[in-house]
Amino acid sequence: MRFVPLAAAGIAVLALAACTAGKEAGPSLGSQPKASNTAPSALPAATIELWHGFSADSEVKAFTDAIAGFNQKYPQIKVKMVKGVQDEQITQAVRGGHPPDVASSFTTDSVATWCKSGVFQDLTPVIKQDGIDLSVFPKVVTDYTQFDGKRCVMPLLTDAYGLYYNKALMKGNQPPKTLSELTKLAKELTVRNPDGSIKVAGFIPSGQYYENTAGHWSAMVGAKWTNPDGTSAIGSDPAWKTLLNWQKDLIDWYGYANLEKFRKSLGEEFSAKNPFYENKVAMAIDGEWRVAMLANEAPKIEYGTAPMPVADDKPDLYGSGFTAGTVIGVPKGAKNPEAAWALVKYLSTDTGALVTLSNAIRNVPTTTASLQSPDLKKDEHFQTFLDVFANPQTSTIPAHVNSPFNQEALQGFITSWEKGSVKDLDAGLKGVDKLINDKLKLSGG
């Protein structure tokens, strides 16, 4: 699983959910989940439907294996799984009155809208009744699974981001810890053809390159997305200027047209032609899933992993990074809410289930116990991402009713900025604030 921060296909649906929040926030259209800390046999027999986004055969098998323990504990509850489901399908099913009992999403972008509109039921009462200690999750996880006092989903697995580096291309250099070190090393490791075009890039600073999103980058400088009232903080937080000035300086060194020509010549991110596999890029920001992909698709590459470099004036951030992950909950109108909650609770808190999923899918498990489990498959490459996730300063994009729109607004600005179309950075970032805040007003705040 990889985190998909810009769910473009679902923006219209999510915007609709946000705009109609006042109409949807009433009582659930079905029974509420009930506590499941009684004897498992006390739950009535039921067949529940679980919708999830995994589609590859290996991923579906991993889900099946993880649920095997639940089947042993609750033999009277049968779980029917539907794969490859996206956020907008969940929202539409709830609005149409035909929701699944349990649904899981790859992204946290919909959490705020789902919590506010009631598409997913508030789990706070059953969490308290069952005595679930939320401190078993890192704080960043508890932040991205709730909005406005409602915890409508639980965490399942997560992604963590770090720096991958090609040991052969690094020429004995250690991975950079600061943005200035990254710039210096990127220049030293870049190899140009006789005509000045790029043959090997030390690092690609384009915001249009694979995982170089504003969300992932924000963790490197500790940038704020929103103010306490939900309005945009992008134009007022100097960390964004630090980030974008660093980016533009390195792009200008390469030459924008030169860098774009090189970027467009590269293979697809999720293919055997990924430039990191082909020794065309020395350093790249990527998620933990790349460890498994490298083992399967480019086993001869000698590489290392490290935390992302951070702003020179914020060295204490080193070791942290960006995270966001899969969430799971009980949609409004679920026909078997008690059995649904039992499954959600099991998958999100049972160490064996989380370790089984992590070992098969190679995403980071989300509880402290699962991170420390001796059964969790670890190596020096994967350990980096476990450490990043566990770091108390690791951050995420805060839950917001317009999260996809906000990210696209900033990402679009970055594209204009890096090509030189923006002459006044301060004014440009304030313009992003205005776009986001105008959208927030339309969505009812």
C-alpha positions as MATLAB code, in Angstrom:
seq = 'MRFVPLAAAGIAVLALAACTAGKEAGPSLGSQPKASNTAPSALPAATIELWHGFSADSEVKAFTDAIAGFNQKYPQIKVKMVKGVQDEQITQAVRGGHPPDVASSFTTDSVATWCKSGVFQDLTPVIKQDGIDLSVFPKVVTDYTQFDGKRCVMPLLTDAYGLYYNKALMKGNQPPKTLSELTKLAKELTVRNPDGSIKVAGFIPSGQYYENTAGHWSAMVGAKWTNPDGTSAIGSDPAWKTLLNWQKDLIDWYGYANLEKFRKSLGEEFSAKNPFYENKVAMAIDGEWRVAMLANEAPKIEYGTAPMPVADDKPDLYGSGFTAGTVIGVPKGAKNPEAAWALVKYLSTDTGALVTLSNAIRNVPTTTASLQSPDLKKDEHFQTFLDVFANPQTSTIPAHVNSPFNQEALQGFITSWEKGSVKDLDAGLKGVDKLINDKLKLSGG';
ca = [
       0.000    0.000    0.000;
       1.168    3.514   -0.736;
      -0.401    6.667    0.592;
      -2.352    8.533   -2.116;
      -2.691   12.085   -0.799;
      -4.559   13.564   -3.753;
      -7.684   11.520   -4.318;
      -8.662   13.532   -7.365;
     -11.373   11.130   -8.448;
     -13.168   11.537   -5.140;
     -12.985   15.303   -4.708;
     -16.488   15.975   -5.979;
     -17.966   13.381   -3.649;
     -15.976   14.600   -0.676;
     -16.956   18.179   -1.362;
     -20.611   17.107   -1.475;
     -20.203   15.345    1.848;
     -18.682   18.455    3.386;
     -21.371   20.755    2.023;
     -24.195   18.562    3.305;
     -22.619   17.942    6.695;
     -25.408   19.700    8.536;
     -27.988   17.384    7.022;
     -26.031   14.225    7.753;
     -24.930   14.802   11.315;
     -28.044   13.387   12.947;
     -28.639    9.922   14.364;
     -27.309    6.871   12.559;
     -29.565    5.078   10.099;
     -28.911    1.830   11.922;
     -27.844    0.483   15.252;
     -24.747    1.897   16.866;
     -21.760   -0.363   17.526;
     -21.782   -1.886   21.000;
     -18.966   -2.902   23.279;
     -17.383   -6.252   22.431;
     -15.488   -6.927   25.649;
     -17.976   -9.588   26.660;
     -17.425  -13.262   25.841;
     -17.012  -13.735   22.061;
     -19.747  -16.354   22.098;
     -22.197  -13.704   23.308;
     -22.213  -12.030   19.902;
     -24.957  -13.355   17.607;
     -24.136  -15.224   14.407;
     -23.773  -12.919   11.430;
     -22.215  -12.515    8.011;
     -20.548   -9.142    7.689;
     -19.168   -7.436    4.617;
     -15.741   -5.792    4.680;
     -14.801   -3.400    1.883;
     -11.119   -2.584    1.444;
      -8.821   -0.997   -1.110;
      -6.318   -3.810   -1.525;
      -6.447   -5.484   -4.921;
      -3.293   -7.519   -5.537;
      -3.662  -11.237   -4.855;
      -0.865  -11.165   -2.263;
      -2.566   -8.283   -0.429;
      -5.951   -9.962   -0.416;
      -4.336  -13.147    0.909;
      -2.656  -11.125    3.664;
      -6.034   -9.723    4.702;
      -7.499  -13.231    4.696;
      -4.628  -14.513    6.844;
      -5.024  -11.640    9.302;
      -8.727  -12.344    9.671;
      -8.052  -16.032   10.387;
      -7.445  -15.205   14.043;
     -10.740  -13.333   14.183;
     -12.512  -16.366   12.694;
     -11.080  -18.555   15.455;
     -12.198  -16.115   18.145;
     -15.638  -15.517   16.612;
     -16.499  -18.651   14.619;
     -20.133  -17.581   14.417;
     -19.197  -14.436   12.429;
     -18.405  -14.861    8.742;
     -16.505  -12.149    6.922;
     -17.138  -11.494    3.245;
     -14.465   -9.278    1.687;
     -14.830   -6.956   -1.307;
     -11.507   -5.726   -2.713;
     -10.403   -2.630   -4.610;
     -12.929   -0.217   -3.084;
     -12.232    3.535   -3.183;
     -13.405    6.276   -0.811;
     -16.085    7.672   -3.090;
     -17.679    4.227   -3.411;
     -17.971    4.007    0.372;
     -19.532    7.462    0.606;
     -21.997    6.727   -2.188;
     -22.979    3.364   -0.671;
     -23.786    4.997    2.672;
     -25.803    7.759    1.030;
     -27.647    5.173   -1.042;
     -28.569    3.175    2.041;
     -26.500    0.108    1.135;
     -23.309    0.375    3.211;
     -20.955   -2.441    4.103;
     -20.602   -3.410    7.764;
     -16.918   -2.483    7.802;
     -14.909   -0.327    5.397;
     -11.230    0.468    5.106;
      -9.502    3.275    3.214;
      -5.915    3.700    2.022;
      -5.930    7.408    2.775;
      -6.712    9.705    5.675;
      -7.977   12.447    3.353;
     -11.621   11.527    3.899;
     -11.515   11.190    7.689;
     -12.630   14.735    8.508;
     -15.523   14.637    6.062;
     -16.613   11.177    7.166;
     -16.502   12.114   10.854;
     -18.292   15.439   10.356;
     -21.014   14.139    8.040;
     -21.602   10.881    9.891;
     -20.684    8.639    6.936;
     -18.709    6.638    9.514;
     -20.058    6.177   13.027;
     -18.367    7.712   16.051;
     -16.468    4.931   17.822;
     -15.645    6.932   20.945;
     -18.349    5.321   23.130;
     -17.341    1.713   22.361;
     -13.657    2.539   22.651;
     -14.354    3.753   26.187;
     -16.666    0.862   27.026;
     -14.129   -1.703   25.854;
     -11.350    0.040   27.742;
      -9.090    0.516   24.735;
      -6.046    2.516   25.759;
      -5.312    4.829   22.823;
      -1.775    5.347   24.095;
      -0.919    2.035   22.393;
      -0.833    4.156   19.219;
       1.663    6.954   18.553;
       0.013   10.368   18.931;
       0.174   11.096   15.213;
      -2.061    8.061   14.617;
      -4.690    9.165   17.119;
      -4.626   12.587   15.447;
      -5.372   11.340   11.940;
      -8.195    8.992   12.984;
     -10.466   11.657   14.501;
     -11.905   15.049   13.712;
     -13.748   17.615   15.779;
     -14.060   15.339   18.799;
     -15.265   12.305   16.844;
     -13.085    9.245   16.372;
     -14.905    7.646   13.482;
     -12.130    5.302   12.308;
      -9.306    3.264   13.772;
      -5.778    2.887   12.338;
      -4.814   -0.307   10.539;
      -1.416    0.010    8.860;
       0.605    3.099    8.017;
       3.231    4.428    5.635;
       6.358    6.234    6.744;
       8.669    8.223    4.498;
      12.428    8.465    4.404;
      15.440    8.862    2.126;
      16.675    6.053   -0.126;
      20.227    6.300   -1.412;
      22.195    4.261   -3.937;
      25.434    3.218   -2.247;
      27.413    2.936   -5.488;
      26.365    6.396   -6.651;
      26.973    7.911   -3.196;
      30.731    7.297   -3.579;
      31.239    6.711    0.123;
      29.284    9.773    1.284;
      26.940    9.492    4.238;
      23.251   10.363    3.750;
      22.525   14.071    4.317;
      20.849   15.206    7.504;
      20.004   18.779    6.531;
      18.654   20.473    3.407;
      21.968   22.263    2.834;
      23.782   18.925    3.029;
      21.253   17.469    0.582;
      21.864   20.335   -1.846;
      25.634   20.005   -1.625;
      25.576   16.243   -2.109;
      22.994   16.400   -4.904;
      25.317   18.683   -6.866;
      28.384   16.532   -6.196;
      26.657   13.332   -7.285;
      24.988   14.724  -10.421;
      26.602   13.604  -13.672;
      26.023   15.571  -16.864;
      26.405   14.555  -20.482;
      28.833   16.520  -22.701;
      25.949   18.745  -23.869;
      25.061   19.638  -20.268;
      21.972   17.440  -20.060;
      21.543   15.285  -16.982;
      22.832   11.721  -17.084;
      22.506   10.952  -13.352;
      20.695   13.208  -10.880;
      21.965   13.402   -7.339;
      18.438   14.280   -6.227;
      15.369   15.456   -8.144;
      13.841   18.512   -6.401;
      10.795   18.779   -8.670;
       7.426   18.667   -6.949;
       6.199   16.750   -9.994;
       8.485   13.794   -9.268;
       6.855   10.735   -7.740;
       6.685   11.094   -3.932;
       7.813   14.742   -3.817;
       4.456   16.027   -2.607;
       3.934   19.048   -0.402;
       2.636   16.753    2.330;
       5.727   14.594    2.440;
       8.043   17.590    2.195;
       6.283   19.511    4.954;
       7.736   17.151    7.544;
      11.289   18.163    6.559;
      10.741   21.739    7.688;
       7.978   21.311   10.276;
       5.542   23.335    8.177;
       1.999   24.018    9.401;
      -1.010   23.416    7.199;
      -3.797   24.960    9.237;
      -4.566   27.318   12.075;
      -6.659   26.130   15.058;
      -9.823   27.433   13.365;
      -9.187   25.343   10.244;
      -8.041   28.231    8.055;
      -4.862   27.902    6.027;
      -1.515   28.658    7.684;
       0.536   28.166    4.521;
       0.984   31.880    3.811;
       1.909   32.788    7.374;
       4.263   29.944    8.337;
       7.833   30.835    7.268;
       8.701   27.137    7.073;
       6.949   26.930    3.694;
       9.163   29.724    2.364;
      12.240   27.906    3.662;
      11.150   24.765    1.853;
      10.258   26.392   -1.457;
      13.330   28.623   -1.582;
      15.508   25.560   -1.007;
      13.679   23.709   -3.763;
      13.871   26.565   -6.290;
      17.581   27.162   -5.687;
      18.381   23.538   -6.518;
      16.057   23.520   -9.533;
      17.724   26.661  -10.862;
      21.120   24.978  -10.483;
      19.955   22.112  -12.675;
      18.050   24.413  -15.013;
      14.276   23.934  -15.037;
      14.064   22.903  -18.697;
      17.026   20.568  -18.279;
      15.527   18.952  -15.196;
      12.114   18.588  -16.839;
      13.639   16.927  -19.895;
      15.389   14.441  -17.607;
      12.326   13.842  -15.437;
      10.082   13.174  -18.403;
      12.570   10.651  -19.792;
      12.335    8.480  -16.693;
      10.314    5.305  -16.255;
       7.106    4.961  -14.267;
       7.346    5.087  -10.481;
       5.749    1.676   -9.961;
       7.539   -0.242  -12.678;
      10.798   -2.035  -13.294;
      11.962    1.173  -15.016;
      11.946    3.233  -11.841;
      15.073    5.432  -12.183;
      16.354    4.449   -8.759;
      16.486    0.852  -10.010;
      18.398    1.961  -13.109;
      21.093    3.966  -11.272;
      19.817    7.261  -12.690;
      18.976    8.891   -9.340;
      21.300    8.749   -6.350;
      18.852    9.824   -3.620;
      15.054    9.856   -3.463;
      12.261   10.329   -0.942;
      10.003    7.273   -0.800;
       7.852    5.152    1.468;
       8.641    1.951    3.331;
       6.918   -0.190    0.700;
       9.893    0.435   -1.620;
      11.982   -1.942    0.523;
       9.883   -4.907   -0.594;
       9.748   -3.646   -4.179;
      13.518   -3.334   -4.363;
      13.919   -6.870   -3.044;
      11.558   -8.191   -5.705;
      12.349   -5.956   -8.670;
      15.951   -4.783   -8.255;
      17.670   -7.177   -5.848;
      21.166   -6.297   -7.095;
      20.919   -2.634   -6.111;
      22.999   -1.865   -3.028;
      21.193    0.860   -1.183;
      20.592    2.362    2.217;
      17.729    4.130    3.960;
      17.754    7.088    6.340;
      15.376    9.682    7.728;
      14.591   12.605    5.440;
      16.910   15.632    5.671;
      15.482   18.535    7.646;
      15.691   22.326    7.737;
      19.085   23.550    8.899;
      17.487   25.625   11.651;
      15.452   22.654   12.941;
      18.010   19.876   13.496;
      15.839   18.390   16.250;
      13.428   17.196   13.553;
      15.984   14.755   12.168;
      14.818   11.207   12.680;
      11.172   12.124   12.216;
       9.230   12.222    8.973;
       5.811   12.011    7.371;
       3.225    9.321    7.998;
      -0.336    8.528    6.985;
      -2.061    5.240    6.531;
      -4.941    2.875    6.208;
      -7.992    3.471    8.387;
     -10.957    1.225    9.163;
     -14.389    1.816   10.674;
     -18.117    1.094   10.794;
     -20.175    3.039    8.219;
     -23.531    4.535    9.083;
     -26.348    2.063    8.561;
     -24.208   -1.060    9.033;
     -26.566   -4.024    9.414;
     -24.415   -5.843   11.980;
     -22.718   -3.096   14.012;
     -21.734   -5.284   16.975;
     -19.958   -7.835   14.803;
     -18.517   -4.991   12.701;
     -16.992   -3.309   15.751;
     -15.561   -6.613   16.937;
     -13.738   -6.961   13.597;
     -12.547   -3.348   13.568;
     -11.261   -3.672   17.120;
      -9.493   -6.936   16.300;
      -7.767   -5.729   13.140;
      -6.662   -2.423   14.648;
      -5.416   -3.633   18.042;
      -4.505   -7.314   17.804;
      -0.718   -7.661   17.594;
      -0.824  -10.910   15.642;
      -3.185   -9.498   13.015;
      -1.136   -6.340   12.542;
       2.145   -8.255   12.302;
       0.629  -10.681    9.789;
      -0.502   -7.787    7.592;
       2.785   -5.918    7.934;
       4.916   -8.938    7.110;
       2.895   -9.676    3.978;
       2.237   -6.168    2.673;
       5.384   -4.521    4.119;
       3.648   -1.512    5.597;
       4.340   -0.257    9.113;
       2.084   -1.670   11.870;
       0.438    0.941   14.067;
       0.614   -0.164   17.704;
       3.634   -0.063   19.976;
       3.299   -3.794   20.680;
       3.265   -4.698   16.999;
       6.263   -2.448   16.300;
       8.199   -4.278   19.007;
       6.948   -7.789   18.206;
       9.712  -10.379   17.685;
       7.558  -11.813   14.898;
       7.738   -8.612   12.861;
      10.110   -9.036    9.920;
      12.806   -6.398   10.137;
      16.052   -5.572    8.386;
      18.248   -2.483    8.426;
      16.309   -0.937    5.542;
      12.827   -1.446    6.987;
      13.930   -0.544   10.521;
      14.506    3.040    9.393;
      10.795    3.450    8.724;
       9.747    1.790   11.969;
      11.948    4.310   13.786;
      10.611    7.248   11.765;
       7.035    6.248   12.537;
       7.757    5.878   16.242;
       9.493    9.262   16.454;
       7.297   11.651   18.486;
       7.913   14.493   16.015;
       6.742   12.547   12.977;
       3.833   14.446   11.432;
       0.939   14.074    9.036;
      -1.452   16.293    7.117;
      -4.085   17.363    9.672;
      -7.636   16.165    9.152;
      -9.593   18.755    7.197;
     -12.954   18.691    5.424;
     -11.243   19.886    2.237;
      -8.004   17.949    2.548;
      -7.691   16.845   -1.127;
      -8.522   20.346   -2.372;
      -6.035   21.968    0.006;
      -3.245   19.676   -1.136;
      -4.020   20.184   -4.809;
      -4.122   23.956   -4.367;
      -0.647   23.979   -2.846;
       0.742   21.382   -5.246;
      -0.504   23.415   -8.215;
       1.185   26.500   -6.820;
       4.455   24.612   -6.372;
       4.356   23.560  -10.033;
       4.029   27.207  -11.078;
       6.699   28.294   -8.609;
       9.349   25.823   -9.696;
       9.010   26.723  -13.382;
       9.531   30.417  -12.565;
       5.987   31.634  -13.172;
       5.671   33.063   -9.648;
       7.617   36.257   -9.014;
       6.463   37.020   -5.470;
       6.567   33.998   -3.149;
       4.858   35.760   -0.236;
       1.968   36.926   -2.386;
       1.704   33.516   -4.019;
       1.448   31.660   -0.738;
      -1.164   34.131    0.499;
      -3.061   33.395   -2.707;
      -3.036   29.701   -1.785;
      -4.441   30.654    1.620;
      -7.258   32.550   -0.075;
      -8.151   29.589   -2.309;
      -8.247   27.258    0.667;
     -10.149   29.634    2.941;
     -12.724   30.476    0.263;
     -13.331   26.768   -0.226;
     -13.680   26.343    3.542;
     -16.407   29.006    3.630;
     -18.289   27.251    0.834;
     -18.063   24.011    2.794;
     -19.617   25.563    5.858;
     -16.398   25.945    7.808;
];
